[in-house]
Amino acid sequence: MGEWEALWTQALRHHHREVAQRAKKPEGKPPAPAPIRARARDAEYCARKGALSKANQAMTSDLTPSAAPTNINEVRAKNPEPTHPARDPTTEPASLVWPKKAYTGAWWEEEDWQEYIQQHFSIKHIFQVLPHTLASVISGH
């Protein structure tokens, strides 16, 4: 059997296994809650880190997410609509943190940026700063 045939049979085997597992589990059923030992372990970890309210929630909450369609309004309340179309991450992914290429290209071509790059990131500047930095690292100061 060739390499591709072996991969195909393996993919089919995994597919049949997954289909059988999905047939056993009805759709829309939430996952089972974590066992008490796992919840206790999580609560201890949170308490040690100082997150006492999270530790309390780990022990007192049933921690089962609900995917019911009736919860859509609760989810919408936690994720409000953007106040301005430019602040909508789904339609306008660029921001000041990660601007679009057209904006950054214009920045790099400006004379101020070229001067800044030459002043701080040029090879000449690096070799002027490097000996002083190495000397301070070697001496431990």
N, C-alpha and C positions, 0 to 999 in steps of 0.2 A: 504494500500500500504506500502511495506517495505521501509527501509531506502535506500537501493541500488536502488530500483525502482524509488524513488523520485529523487535521484541524477541523474539517467539516463535520466529521463524525463526533468529535468532541463538542463542537458547538451545538449540534443536534441533541446530544446527550444532556447537556446543561439546559437546553431549552425545554426538553421533555420533563426534566426534574423540576424546573421552575413552574411549568404549567400545572404539574401535579400538585405542587405546594400551594399555588394560588387557588386551585379547585377546592382544597380543604378549608380555606379561609374565606368567609363571606366578605363581600365588598363593603366598605364603609365602617367596618368594625374597628374600633380604636385598639391600639396595641395594649397588651397586658401591662398592668402597673409593675414597677420594679419590685423585686422581693425585698422583704424587710431588712435583710442583712446589707443589701446594696444601698438601700436608703439610709441606713444607720452609718455605713462607711462614708457616704457622701456628706451626711450631716456632720460627722466628726471632722472631716477634712475642712468643710466650710467654717466650722467653729474654731479650728486651730488657726485658720487664716484670718479670723476676725470677722467673718461675714455671718454674724449671729442670726440675722433675720432670714438669710438664705438657708442656714442650718435648720431653723425652725420650720421653714417652708418644706424642706426636704423630708422632714418627719411627719408633718401634719397634713400636707396636701396629698391628694391621690396621684398627682403628677401625670395624669393621662390627658394628652392633647385631644381635643374634640374637633373633628373635621366636619361637623354638621353644618349644613347651609344656613341654619338659623344664627350662626355666630358671625356671619359676614359683617354685620353692623358693628360688633365689638372690635373686629379687626380694623375696619375703616376708621373707627374712633381713635385707635392707637396710631394710625398712619394717616394723618390729615392730608388734605389736598394742598399742593404747593401754593404759596401766596402769590407767586408770579410765574408766568410760563418759563422764564429764563432759569428758574430755580427747580424745575421739574427734571429729576435725574433720568426719567424714562425717555423724554423727548430731547433734552439738552444735556448730554453727558459731560460736556466740557465745562470747566469752572476755573476759578483763579488758581485752584490747587493743581489742576491738570488741564491746561488750556489747549485749544485746537492748534494744529500745526500751522495754520495760516497766521495766527497771532504770534506764535513763537518765532516763526521765520522773520516776521517784521521786527521783532525785538532784537534778534541776533544781528540784523543788518544795521541797526541804529548805531550812530557814531559813539554814543555814550557806552553802549555795551561792548563795542569793539575795544574801546580804551580800557574798560574794566577788565576784560579778558586778558589783554596784553599786560596790564599792570599786575594782576594777581595770579594768572595761570600760565604765563609764558615760561619757557624753559629757562630763560635768563633769571627770572624771579625765583624759580624753584631751586636753581643752583646757588643763588645768593642766600636763601633761607636754610637750605639743607645742611651745610656744615655747622651752623649754630644749633640746629635742632639735634643733630647727631652728637655734638659735643655735650649738650645738656642731658641727653639720654645716657650716654656713656658715663658721665660723672654722677648721674643719679639726681640731678637737680631739676 
